[in-house]
Amino acid sequence: MQKLTRIVDAILSWFLVALMVAMVATVSWQVATRYLLNSPSSYTEELASYLLIWISLLGAAYALRLQAHLGIDILVRRFRRRRRRAAQRFAYGTIIVFSLVGLIFGGGWLVYVTLDLNQLSAAFQFPIGYVYTVLPLSGLITLYYSVVALREIQGEKSGEASDEEASCPQPVA
């Protein structure tokens, strides 16, 4: 599981970097065409919105892996070790339920409905359901990272150093 986690970490981090580069380029082009050419591109605003959706949802999953969500860790750190593990298990359990119900099943249903209805994007005229595929995708990644985190907590309880804990990427300050 440690090797798979490292692969998912690497792919996700590089994909997020690529999405950010694309978004910066898109927004820069929008600004250039609007102010320098006095003729704004009709595609860049829509593309920037879609990129922001993908960056936000996939970035939230990656932030979970980095344990960078403030709500998970600020309150929990005040507890004693036993209560801290219980609170962490509860938090990750809640995240698993949300990932399954809201992102995977709900997002999958949204993708199905928008593709079935052939709903098209305004500027690009391609099926909007493809944009929404990030919902179940981020749900699967979030679900995976939550399971990894629960295994790490279980490893701490049994007194052994978790393999995933050693491989967890740390946020850059």
C-alpha contacts under 8 A as a table, 3 or more apart, distances in Angstrom:
res1	aa1	res2	aa2	distance
1	M	4	L	5.17
1	M	5	T	6.08
1	M	164	E	7.77
2	Q	5	T	5.09
2	Q	6	R	6.28
2	Q	163	D	6.19
2	Q	164	E	5.38
2	Q	167	S	7.15
3	K	6	R	5.16
3	K	7	I	6.31
4	L	7	I	5.06
4	L	8	V	6.17
5	T	8	V	5.11
5	T	9	D	6.02
5	T	164	E	7.46
6	R	9	D	4.99
6	R	10	A	6.12
6	R	167	S	6.89
6	R	168	C	7.98
7	I	10	A	5.17
7	I	11	I	6.13
8	V	11	I	5.24
8	V	12	L	5.91
9	D	12	L	5.30
9	D	13	S	5.98
9	D	62	Y	7.62
9	D	169	P	7.83
10	A	13	S	5.30
10	A	14	W	6.16
11	I	14	W	5.38
11	I	15	F	5.99
12	L	15	F	5.05
12	L	16	L	6.07
12	L	58	L	7.65
12	L	62	Y	7.25
13	S	16	L	5.18
13	S	17	V	6.29
13	S	62	Y	7.51
14	W	17	V	5.00
14	W	18	A	6.21
15	F	18	A	5.03
15	F	19	L	6.18
16	L	19	L	5.02
16	L	20	M	6.14
16	L	55	I	6.29
16	L	58	L	7.35
16	L	59	G	7.00
17	V	20	M	5.09
17	V	21	V	6.20
18	A	21	V	5.11
18	A	22	A	6.16
19	L	22	A	5.03
19	L	23	M	6.09
19	L	51	L	6.50
19	L	54	W	7.90
19	L	55	I	6.62
20	M	23	M	4.98
20	M	24	V	6.13
20	M	51	L	7.87
20	M	55	I	7.25
21	V	24	V	5.18
21	V	25	A	6.15
22	A	25	A	5.12
22	A	26	T	6.00
22	A	51	L	7.84
23	M	26	T	4.96
23	M	27	V	6.06
23	M	48	A	5.74
23	M	51	L	6.20
23	M	52	L	7.54
24	V	27	V	5.29
24	V	28	S	5.95
25	A	28	S	5.08
25	A	29	W	6.06
26	T	29	W	5.16
26	T	30	Q	6.21
26	T	44	T	5.74
26	T	47	L	7.35
26	T	48	A	6.32
27	V	30	Q	4.91
27	V	31	V	6.22
27	V	44	T	6.82
27	V	45	E	7.56
27	V	48	A	6.63
28	S	31	V	5.15
28	S	32	A	6.11
29	W	32	A	5.00
29	W	33	T	6.02
29	W	44	T	7.46
30	Q	33	T	5.34
30	Q	34	R	6.03
30	Q	40	P	6.21
30	Q	41	S	6.14
30	Q	44	T	5.83
30	Q	45	E	7.21
31	V	34	R	5.15
31	V	35	Y	6.00
31	V	36	L	7.81
31	V	40	P	7.72
32	A	35	Y	5.50
32	A	36	L	5.21
32	A	37	L	6.80
33	T	36	L	5.61
33	T	37	L	4.82
33	T	38	N	6.13
33	T	39	S	5.54
33	T	40	P	4.82
33	T	41	S	6.33
34	R	37	L	6.00
34	R	38	N	4.87
34	R	39	S	5.29
34	R	40	P	4.19
34	R	41	S	7.38
35	Y	38	N	5.28
35	Y	39	S	7.76
35	Y	40	P	7.89
37	L	40	P	7.53
41	S	44	T	5.90
41	S	45	E	7.83
42	S	45	E	6.70
42	S	46	E	7.72
42	S	123	A	6.69
43	Y	46	E	5.61
43	Y	47	L	6.17
43	Y	123	A	5.66
43	Y	124	F	6.90
44	T	47	L	5.02
44	T	48	A	5.93
45	E	48	A	5.17
45	E	49	S	6.30
46	E	49	S	5.13
46	E	50	Y	6.36
46	E	122	A	7.94
46	E	123	A	6.88
47	L	50	Y	5.14
47	L	51	L	6.10
48	A	51	L	5.05
48	A	52	L	6.07
49	S	52	L	5.09
49	S	53	I	6.36
50	Y	53	I	5.13
50	Y	54	W	6.40
50	Y	131	V	6.66
51	L	54	W	5.16
51	L	55	I	6.02
52	L	55	I	5.05
52	L	56	S	5.91
53	I	56	S	5.23
53	I	57	L	6.26
54	W	57	L	5.45
54	W	58	L	5.94
54	W	59	G	7.92
54	W	131	V	7.98
54	W	134	V	6.09
55	I	58	L	5.42
55	I	59	G	5.40
56	S	59	G	5.07
56	S	60	A	6.01
57	L	60	A	5.17
57	L	61	A	6.58
57	L	134	V	7.12
57	L	135	L	7.20
57	L	138	S	6.00
58	L	61	A	5.15
58	L	62	Y	6.32
58	L	134	V	7.54
58	L	138	S	5.40
59	G	62	Y	4.98
59	G	63	A	5.95
60	A	63	A	4.96
60	A	64	L	6.24
61	A	64	L	5.13
61	A	65	R	6.62
61	A	138	S	6.29
61	A	139	G	7.90
61	A	141	I	6.29
61	A	142	T	4.89
61	A	145	Y	7.54
62	Y	65	R	5.01
62	Y	66	L	6.37
62	Y	142	T	7.84
63	A	66	L	4.96
63	A	67	Q	5.97
63	A	68	A	5.06
63	A	69	H	6.30
64	L	67	Q	4.88
64	L	68	A	6.10
64	L	69	H	6.20
64	L	142	T	7.24
64	L	145	Y	7.06
64	L	146	S	7.76
65	R	68	A	7.63
65	R	145	Y	5.85
65	R	146	S	7.92
65	R	149	A	7.81
65	R	168	C	7.16
65	R	169	P	7.74
66	L	168	C	6.81
66	L	169	P	6.11
66	L	170	Q	5.87
66	L	171	P	6.29
67	Q	72	I	7.70
67	Q	73	D	7.55
68	A	171	P	7.62
69	H	72	I	5.67
69	H	73	D	6.89
70	L	73	D	5.48
70	L	74	I	5.76
71	G	74	I	6.10
71	G	75	L	7.05
72	I	75	L	7.06
72	I	76	V	6.67
72	I	88	Q	7.34
72	I	91	A	6.80
73	D	76	V	5.08
73	D	77	R	5.91
74	I	77	R	5.66
74	I	78	R	7.33
75	L	78	R	5.71
75	L	79	F	7.51
76	V	79	F	5.59
76	V	84	R	5.47
76	V	87	A	6.47
76	V	88	Q	7.06
77	R	80	R	7.81
77	R	84	R	6.70
78	R	84	R	7.80
79	F	82	R	7.88
79	F	83	R	5.75
79	F	84	R	5.10
80	R	83	R	5.54
80	R	84	R	5.77
81	R	84	R	4.98
81	R	85	R	6.28
82	R	85	R	5.39
82	R	86	A	6.43
83	R	86	A	4.95
83	R	87	A	6.01
84	R	87	A	5.10
84	R	88	Q	6.05
85	R	88	Q	5.00
85	R	89	R	6.06
85	R	153	I	6.61
86	A	89	R	5.11
86	A	90	F	6.16
87	A	90	F	5.01
87	A	91	A	6.08
88	Q	91	A	5.01
88	Q	92	Y	6.08
88	Q	153	I	7.91
89	R	92	Y	5.21
89	R	93	G	5.87
89	R	150	L	6.40
89	R	153	I	7.66
90	F	93	G	4.98
90	F	94	T	6.11
91	A	94	T	5.13
91	A	95	I	6.24
92	Y	95	I	4.87
92	Y	96	I	6.10
92	Y	146	S	5.63
92	Y	147	V	7.86
92	Y	149	A	7.55
92	Y	150	L	6.96
93	G	96	I	5.01
93	G	97	V	6.32
93	G	146	S	7.74
94	T	97	V	5.15
94	T	98	F	6.20
95	I	98	F	5.06
95	I	99	S	5.95
95	I	142	T	7.79
95	I	143	L	7.47
95	I	146	S	7.10
96	I	99	S	5.00
96	I	100	L	6.11
96	I	142	T	7.55
96	I	143	L	5.42
96	I	146	S	6.48
96	I	147	V	7.95
97	V	100	L	5.19
97	V	101	V	5.97
97	V	102	G	7.91
98	F	101	V	5.26
98	F	102	G	5.15
98	F	103	L	6.80
99	S	102	G	5.64
99	S	103	L	4.93
99	S	104	I	6.03
99	S	139	G	4.72
99	S	140	L	7.13
99	S	142	T	6.53
99	S	143	L	5.90
100	L	103	L	6.02
100	L	104	I	5.03
100	L	105	F	6.07
100	L	139	G	6.72
100	L	140	L	7.91
100	L	143	L	7.35
101	V	104	I	6.15
101	V	105	F	5.20
101	V	106	G	6.03
102	G	105	F	6.13
102	G	106	G	4.81
102	G	107	G	6.55
103	L	106	G	5.43
103	L	107	G	4.79
103	L	108	G	7.34
103	L	135	L	5.21
103	L	136	P	5.12
103	L	138	S	7.22
103	L	139	G	4.83
104	I	107	G	5.30
104	I	108	G	5.57
104	I	135	L	6.64
104	I	136	P	4.05
104	I	137	L	7.32
104	I	139	G	5.20
104	I	140	L	6.67
105	F	108	G	5.04
105	F	109	W	6.04
105	F	136	P	7.15
106	G	109	W	5.08
106	G	110	L	6.24
106	G	136	P	7.93
107	G	110	L	4.97
107	G	111	V	6.17
107	G	132	Y	7.06
107	G	133	T	7.27
107	G	135	L	4.93
107	G	136	P	5.23
108	G	111	V	5.09
108	G	112	Y	6.16
108	G	133	T	7.24
108	G	135	L	7.23
108	G	136	P	5.63
109	W	112	Y	5.01
109	W	113	V	6.07
110	L	113	V	5.16
110	L	114	T	6.07
110	L	129	G	7.39
110	L	132	Y	7.21
111	V	114	T	5.39
111	V	115	L	6.05
111	V	129	G	4.65
111	V	130	Y	7.10
111	V	132	Y	5.68
111	V	133	T	6.11
112	Y	115	L	5.27
112	Y	116	D	5.88
112	Y	129	G	7.13
113	V	116	D	4.98
113	V	117	L	6.01
113	V	129	G	7.86
114	T	117	L	5.15
114	T	118	N	5.95
114	T	119	Q	5.37
114	T	127	P	7.51
114	T	128	I	6.61
114	T	129	G	5.09
115	L	118	N	4.86
115	L	119	Q	6.41
115	L	127	P	6.30
115	L	128	I	7.21
115	L	129	G	5.12
115	L	130	Y	7.88
116	D	119	Q	7.89
118	N	127	P	6.06
118	N	128	I	7.97
119	Q	127	P	5.64
119	Q	128	I	5.89
119	Q	129	G	7.38
120	L	124	F	7.88
120	L	125	Q	5.07
120	L	126	F	5.10
120	L	127	P	4.43
120	L	128	I	5.22
121	S	124	F	5.70
121	S	125	Q	4.84
121	S	126	F	5.61
121	S	127	P	6.26
121	S	128	I	5.32
122	A	125	Q	5.79
127	P	130	Y	6.10
127	P	131	V	7.96
128	I	131	V	5.36
128	I	132	Y	6.75
129	G	132	Y	5.00
129	G	133	T	6.45
130	Y	133	T	5.27
131	V	134	V	6.50
132	Y	135	L	5.75
133	T	136	P	5.93
133	T	137	L	6.28
134	V	137	L	4.88
134	V	138	S	5.73
135	L	138	S	5.38
135	L	139	G	6.10
136	P	139	G	4.79
136	P	140	L	6.12
137	L	140	L	5.22
137	L	141	I	6.38
138	S	141	I	5.05
138	S	142	T	5.91
139	G	142	T	5.05
139	G	143	L	5.92
140	L	143	L	5.03
140	L	144	Y	6.13
141	I	144	Y	5.06
141	I	145	Y	6.15
142	T	145	Y	5.13
142	T	146	S	6.05
143	L	146	S	5.13
143	L	147	V	6.30
144	Y	147	V	5.22
144	Y	148	V	6.27
145	Y	148	V	4.95
145	Y	149	A	6.12
146	S	149	A	4.98
146	S	150	L	6.17
147	V	150	L	5.06
147	V	151	R	6.21
148	V	151	R	5.11
148	V	152	E	6.26
148	V	164	E	7.09
149	A	152	E	4.96
149	A	153	I	6.25
150	L	153	I	5.03
150	L	154	Q	6.18
151	R	154	Q	4.97
151	R	155	G	6.08
151	R	162	S	7.82
152	E	155	G	4.93
152	E	156	E	6.28
152	E	162	S	5.43
152	E	163	D	7.86
152	E	164	E	6.55
152	E	165	E	6.24
153	I	156	E	5.09
153	I	157	K	6.33
154	Q	157	K	5.05
154	Q	158	S	6.43
155	G	158	S	5.31
155	G	159	G	6.37
155	G	160	E	5.42
155	G	161	A	6.24
155	G	162	S	5.26
156	E	159	G	5.04
156	E	160	E	5.81
156	E	161	A	6.36
156	E	162	S	6.89
157	K	160	E	7.61
161	A	165	E	7.32
161	A	166	A	7.91
162	S	165	E	5.14
162	S	166	A	6.76
163	D	166	A	5.51
163	D	167	S	6.67
164	E	167	S	5.02
164	E	168	C	6.00
165	E	168	C	5.25
